[in-house]
Amino acid sequence: MSRRAAFGLALILLAALPAGGRAESIWEMGTPGEPLLPLDAHSLALGGAAEARWDLESGLPANPAQLLALEGFTFSTVIQLRRAWRDLGGGATWDETRQDFPAFQVVLPMPHGLRLGLGYRADTRSRGSFSLPVDIGEVVYELDYYQEGGLHRFPLSLAWEPTDRLRLGLAASLLRGKLEQEWIYDFPDVSVYDNPDLHYRDRRVRRLGRWHGTGAILGLQARLPRGVQASLRYETAADLTGEERLETAGVDATAVRPLSGHMPAAWGVGLAAPFGDALILSLQWSYTDWDTYLSPLPADPLADVSRAALGLEYLIRRERRRPLPPRVIPIRLGLRLGRLPRPDPLSGERVDELLLSLGTGVDVQEGRGSIDLAFFWQQLSVDGGGGESRWGLALSLRTSEIWMKRTTPF
């Protein structure tokens, strides 16, 4: 597939995504928001069990050491489209459709075989609104509420290869968080009440909180005997600082106060092994110490999260006429088990996660780029029954350019 055709396919799929009318997830109303899936389609198709894969040219790796699998100047991004539904009881259902661009990254070749990565990852998103009547005895007013925010990180990564069996990566993770909230109090005409001197007035209150911090990510990949590959990733905890601004319509002064918080540490261990020439098995275990999370704004306590993932990739090779290399068609399967850090927003019970995925991919630009596609099904099961079912697809595009000094004149 040519470069022009690859970009054309990406634009067509972008145009096909729904542009508006999206309902937001019920998980996004709480802090720190709903955890997203900042994985490229190749990693997502393996259930996230991709960090140990030595040859996996993932343009959006969670382990910075994996940048060394890429060559030249590389740009990678991913698009996700998701549909979810939930039975709320009494004949009511929750149905939402949304799209996300949870990550992108640029990788640059450096002297001495180093790789420099500049990227963006959306960790959580918090967005939603509601309206409801509020009865305070003397009067019933309408309350409209809206919020939008999330937590994003911008990793600045450097990777190098001390030996042909060991890769090391180090990333500075720049954290940026925001939560914007707005309350609109709509009171009726108080003259219809017995006491016209209540002096209730319509009021708009807006709160904007912003915070930031810096953490570090340490990554390692190693090639062991018998073709086994291993990985280790550790993300340090990070302190958060920021500012809250509270504005009230009709009040000139803006209330300002400092914010502080704490992001938890996280780590992951992975293994991968080939079985013959066609099958690759990968495993991943990750842990996030969410119970040490301190939100800059009021939030419920969270629980630690442990996830286990299994990935299988089977390579179908079809011979072509010489001198063309064989065409390789990958079939990928993934499984991930874990839980969400916050309880169910409706029942307050624990939420367990099951993720199943299926995907494939195709090389472009004579192997210097790729287009990968993954389909996934995610079940969020709530203790005591119920839960939410989701299905979706992810499309990722990776393109690389290699510049070399010309040895002959034009």
C-alpha positions, 0 to 999 in steps of 0.5 A, spaced: 500 500 500 502 506 498 503 512 503 498 516 499 493 510 500 494 509 507 493 517 509 487 516 504 484 510 508 485 514 515 482 520 512 476 516 510 475 513 517 476 520 520 470 522 516 466 516 518 466 517 525 460 521 528 461 528 529 456 530 535 450 528 539 454 524 544 452 522 550 458 521 555 459 515 560 456 515 567 463 513 569 466 520 567 462 524 573 467 522 578 474 524 580 479 522 577 474 521 571 474 514 567 480 511 565 481 511 557 485 506 553 491 510 551 494 504 546 495 503 539 491 498 535 496 493 535 497 493 543 490 493 544 489 487 539 494 483 544 490 486 550 495 490 552 500 485 553 505 488 548 511 491 552 515 485 552 515 484 545 522 486 542 520 486 535 513 490 536 514 497 532 509 500 537 509 507 536 505 508 542 509 504 547 508 505 555 515 502 556 520 507 553 525 502 552 520 499 546 522 506 542 528 502 539 524 498 535 522 504 530 527 506 525 528 513 522 523 519 524 516 516 526 509 519 527 504 514 530 497 516 532 490 512 534 483 513 533 478 509 538 470 509 537 466 505 542 459 504 543 456 502 550 450 500 554 447 498 560 440 496 563 438 501 569 432 498 571 425 499 571 425 499 563 431 505 563 437 504 559 444 507 558 446 508 551 452 512 549 457 512 543 463 516 543 470 517 539 477 518 542 484 520 540 487 518 546 495 518 544 500 520 539 507 520 539 513 523 534 520 519 535 526 522 532 533 518 531 539 521 535 546 520 535 549 514 537 543 510 536 539 513 541 531 514 540 528 521 542 520 520 543 515 526 544 508 524 545 501 525 548 497 520 552 490 521 555 489 518 562 482 519 564 477 524 561 471 527 566 465 530 562 458 530 563 452 534 565 445 534 568 439 538 570 434 537 576 429 540 580 431 542 587 425 543 593 428 547 598 421 548 602 419 555 600 421 555 593 423 549 587 428 551 583 432 548 577 439 546 577 443 545 571 450 542 572 456 541 567 463 539 568 469 537 563 476 535 564 481 530 565 488 528 566 493 528 560 501 526 560 506 528 555 512 523 556 519 526 553 522 519 552 530 517 551 532 510 549 538 507 548 541 500 547 547 498 551 548 491 548 544 487 543 540 484 548 538 489 553 534 496 552 533 501 557 528 507 556 527 513 561 521 518 560 520 525 564 512 525 564 509 532 564 502 531 568 497 536 566 490 536 569 483 540 569 476 540 571 471 545 569 465 545 573 459 550 572 452 551 576 446 555 574 441 556 579 434 558 575 429 560 580 422 562 578 418 568 579 418 569 587 412 573 587 407 567 586 409 565 593 406 567 600 412 571 601 415 576 596 421 578 600 425 571 599 429 575 594 432 569 591 436 570 584 438 566 578 445 565 579 451 562 575 457 559 579 463 557 575 469 553 578 476 552 574 481 547 577 488 546 574 494 542 576 500 540 574 506 535 576 512 531 573 514 524 574 518 519 571 518 512 567 523 507 567 523 502 562 527 495 560 527 490 555 531 484 555 532 478 550 533 472 554 535 465 552 531 460 547 528 467 544 524 469 551 523 476 551 522 480 558 520 487 560 520 491 566 516 498 567 516 503 573 512 509 573 514 514 579 509 517 584 508 525 582 506 531 587 501 535 583 500 543 585 495 548 582 490 553 583 482 553 583 478 559 581 471 560 583 467 565 579 460 567 581 456 572 577 454 578 580 460 578 584 466 582 582 471 578 586 474 571 584 476 567 590 483 563 588 486 558 592 492 553 591 491 546 590 495 540 591 495 532 590 499 526 589 499 521 583 500 514 585 506 509 582 505 504 577 509 498 575 508 493 570 512 486 568 512 482 561 514 476 558 514 474 550 516 467 547 515 465 540 513 458 539 515 456 532 516 461 526 508 463 526 506 463 534 508 469 539 505 468 546 505 475 550 504 476 558 503 482 562 502 484 569 501 491 571 499 494 578 497 502 580 497 504 587 491 508 586 489 508 594 495 513 595 492 518 590 490 525 592 485 529 588 487 536 588 479 537 588 474 533 593 473 526 591 472 519 593 477 514 595 480 509 590 482 502 590 489 499 588 488 496 581 492 490 578 491 487 571 493 481 568 493 480 560 495 475 555 496 476 548 497 471 542 499 473 535 499 468 529 503 470 523 500 467 516 505 467 511 504 467 503 509 467 498 510 471 492 514 472 486 521 473 487 524 478 489 518 480 493 518 478 500 513 473 503 506 477 505 505 476 512 498 477 515 497 477 523 492 475 527 492 477 534 488 475 540 488 479 547 485 478 554 485 482 560 482 482 567 482 487 572 478 492 576 477 499 576 479 504 581 473 507 583 466 504 585 460 503 580 457 510 580 450 508 581 451 502 586 457 504 590 460 497 589 466 494 586 467 494 578 471 488 575 473 488 568 474 483 562 477 485 555 477 481 549 480 483 543 481 481 536 486 485 530 490 485 524 495 489 521 498 491 514 505 494 512 505 500 508 511 504 505 515 498 504 515 496 511 517 503 514 509 504 516 503 500 518 496 500 519 493 496 525 486 495 526 483 492 533 476 490 535 474 490 542 469 488 547 469 490 554 465 488 560 464 492 566 461 487 572 458 490 578 458 486 585 451 484 586 449 484 579 449 489 573 454 492 569 456 495 563 457 492 556 462 496 551 464 494 544 469 498 539 474 499 534 481 502 534 485 504 528 492 506 529 497 509 523 504 509 524 509 512 518 516 512 518 521 516 514 529 515 513 533 520 511 540 518 508 546 523 505 546 522 498 553 519 495 551 521 488 550 528 485 543 529 482 
